[in-house]
């Protein structure tokens, strides 16, 4: 799994002399109806009305908060139909060929938002403290000083930062839940023990460290570079 909501899920079956059959997936209206999902806007929808006025203090914080899922169990951004297709693909696999699934999920990722129950799952009082912004940026890449000035988030309170960070952790918890669903599907199909699973990400996130949000290119802070890499025991 990795970030990139614009990507599609790839399901592969190795055929013949190792020649893969690529099955690309992008949810259709019929797919959403089959799963009982109402399509919701995702991180890259381009609708930023929720950010408020550009001169507002929170505009560049990318804090979205609770995602309204209506009467449904989940907020069906692009991640959920991709996951549901992967689960269906596993369930319907006939076991005649080697199976490989590339499942690119976009969350956690700015904007910082997640639906219940994951939004309230994180105790904001227990969120790890931020790395404070430096008084001077001379020991950092010059780009960070400019980003800090343009974001203008220096006046956010620690309570606000903890709320933003707690929301991000809630997104991580949702991903944990989705990963658990994938593992359970492999177990129900009785192929978990013979499956190799890799979970990784393309980058981290400042999420308040150094008074910044999102990520920045050509910088090497731990919060950006120390990203998960998991493989199940074999």
Helices and strands as residue ranges (DSSP letters): E 9-15, E 19-25, H 29-35, G 49-51, G 59-61, E 63-66, H 78-92, E 98-102, E 112-114, G 124-126, H 142-151, H 158-188, G 192-194, E 198-200, G 209-211, H 222-225, E 229-231
